[in-house]
Amino acid sequence: MNYWLVKSDPDTYGWPQLLKDGQTCWDGVRNPVARNNLKAMKTSDLVLFYHSGEDKAVIGISKVITEAYQDPTTNDQRWLAVDLAPVKALKNPVTLAQVKSEKSLKHTALVRQSRLSVMPLDKTSYEKIVSMA
């Protein structure tokens, strides 16, 4: 199993909407590194859902339910999407400030490549963020 973090502005598509929908197509990714991360996602991989914008916090846990396929928002074959479903909300959101202040998370893409919208996490970092909630 692999672990990931996806970012979305809650005004565009937030955790409450994912809970309401029950699943979503994670599309519209136009960064080549983020696209490659989508391509690497496998069914049942766990994905932390992060609210960007004002919130700047990990809000919940989702999972990959459909592996990478052609992004339906474009005809350009280079761009991919995956389907995600919610697993559970975190008891307490984990803010970006909390992540940055945790020494063991300094190496994560969330800290080092803050603009990346789809990023891998190692198991230890994933578990640390979940435990911080």
C-alpha positions as CSV (number, residue, x, y, z in Angstrom):
1,M,0.0,0.0,0.0
2,N,1.1,3.5,-0.8
3,Y,0.2,6.8,0.9
4,W,-0.6,10.1,-0.6
5,L,-1.8,13.6,0.1
6,V,-4.1,15.6,-2.2
7,K,-4.8,19.3,-1.9
8,S,-7.9,21.3,-2.8
9,D,-9.3,24.7,-2.0
10,P,-12.4,24.0,0.0
11,D,-14.3,26.6,-2.0
12,T,-13.6,24.6,-5.2
13,Y,-14.1,21.0,-3.7
14,G,-13.9,20.4,0.0
15,W,-14.0,17.5,2.4
16,P,-17.8,18.1,3.2
17,Q,-18.5,17.8,-0.6
18,L,-16.6,14.5,-0.8
19,L,-18.6,13.1,2.2
20,K,-21.8,14.2,0.5
21,D,-20.9,12.8,-2.9
22,G,-19.5,9.5,-1.5
23,Q,-16.8,9.5,-4.2
24,T,-15.3,11.9,-6.7
25,C,-13.2,12.0,-9.8
26,W,-9.9,13.8,-8.9
27,D,-9.3,15.6,-12.1
28,G,-8.0,18.9,-13.4
29,V,-4.4,18.2,-12.4
30,R,-2.0,19.9,-14.8
31,N,1.4,19.6,-13.1
32,P,3.6,16.9,-14.6
33,V,4.9,15.7,-11.2
34,A,1.4,15.6,-9.7
35,R,0.2,13.7,-12.8
36,N,2.9,11.1,-12.3
37,N,1.8,10.7,-8.7
38,L,-1.8,10.1,-9.9
39,K,-0.4,7.5,-12.3
40,A,1.3,5.7,-9.4
41,M,-1.8,5.5,-7.2
42,K,-3.3,2.0,-6.8
43,T,-6.7,0.9,-5.6
44,S,-7.0,1.0,-1.8
45,D,-4.0,3.4,-1.4
46,L,-4.8,5.8,1.5
47,V,-4.9,9.5,0.7
48,L,-4.9,12.4,3.1
49,F,-7.3,15.2,2.1
50,Y,-5.8,18.7,2.6
51,H,-7.7,22.0,2.5
52,S,-5.5,24.7,0.9
53,G,-6.6,28.3,0.9
54,E,-7.4,29.8,4.3
55,D,-7.7,26.5,6.2
56,K,-4.3,25.0,5.3
57,A,-5.0,21.7,7.1
58,V,-5.3,18.0,6.6
59,I,-9.0,17.3,7.1
60,G,-9.7,13.7,6.4
61,I,-8.6,10.3,5.0
62,S,-9.8,9.0,1.6
63,K,-8.8,6.1,-0.5
64,V,-8.3,5.4,-4.2
65,I,-11.2,3.5,-5.7
66,T,-10.2,3.7,-9.4
67,E,-6.7,3.9,-10.7
68,A,-5.5,6.5,-13.2
69,Y,-7.5,7.0,-16.4
70,Q,-7.9,9.8,-19.0
71,D,-8.9,13.0,-17.3
72,P,-12.5,13.7,-18.5
73,T,-11.9,17.5,-18.4
74,T,-9.5,17.5,-21.3
75,N,-8.9,15.6,-24.6
76,D,-5.1,15.9,-24.0
77,Q,-4.0,12.2,-23.4
78,R,-1.2,13.3,-21.0
79,W,-3.5,14.2,-18.2
80,L,-5.0,11.7,-15.8
81,A,-7.6,11.4,-13.0
82,V,-8.3,8.9,-10.2
83,D,-11.5,8.3,-8.2
84,L,-11.4,8.9,-4.5
85,A,-13.9,7.9,-1.7
86,P,-13.9,9.2,1.9
87,V,-12.7,6.9,4.7
88,K,-13.1,9.1,7.7
89,A,-12.7,12.7,8.9
90,L,-9.8,13.4,11.2
91,K,-10.9,14.1,14.8
92,N,-8.9,17.3,14.7
93,P,-7.5,19.0,11.5
94,V,-3.7,19.0,11.3
95,T,-2.6,22.4,10.2
96,L,0.3,23.2,7.9
97,A,1.9,25.0,10.8
98,Q,1.7,21.8,12.9
99,V,3.2,19.8,10.1
100,K,6.0,22.3,9.6
101,S,6.8,22.4,13.3
102,E,7.2,18.6,13.5
103,K,10.8,17.6,12.8
104,S,10.0,14.2,11.5
105,L,7.9,15.8,8.7
106,K,10.4,18.3,7.4
107,H,11.3,16.1,4.4
108,T,7.7,15.8,3.2
109,A,6.5,17.4,-0.1
110,L,3.9,19.3,1.9
111,V,6.7,21.2,3.5
112,R,9.3,21.2,0.7
113,Q,7.0,21.5,-2.4
114,S,4.1,23.3,-1.0
115,R,2.4,24.1,-4.4
116,L,2.3,20.4,-5.5
117,S,-1.4,19.2,-5.5
118,V,-0.8,15.5,-5.4
119,M,2.1,14.2,-3.4
120,P,3.4,10.9,-2.0
121,L,3.9,10.3,1.7
122,D,5.9,7.5,3.3
123,K,4.1,5.3,5.7
124,T,5.8,6.9,8.8
125,S,4.8,10.4,7.7
126,Y,1.3,9.4,7.0
127,E,0.9,7.7,10.4
128,K,2.5,10.7,12.1
129,I,0.1,13.1,10.6
130,V,-2.9,10.9,11.4
131,S,-1.6,10.5,15.0
132,M,-1.4,14.3,15.3
133,A,-5.1,14.6,14.7
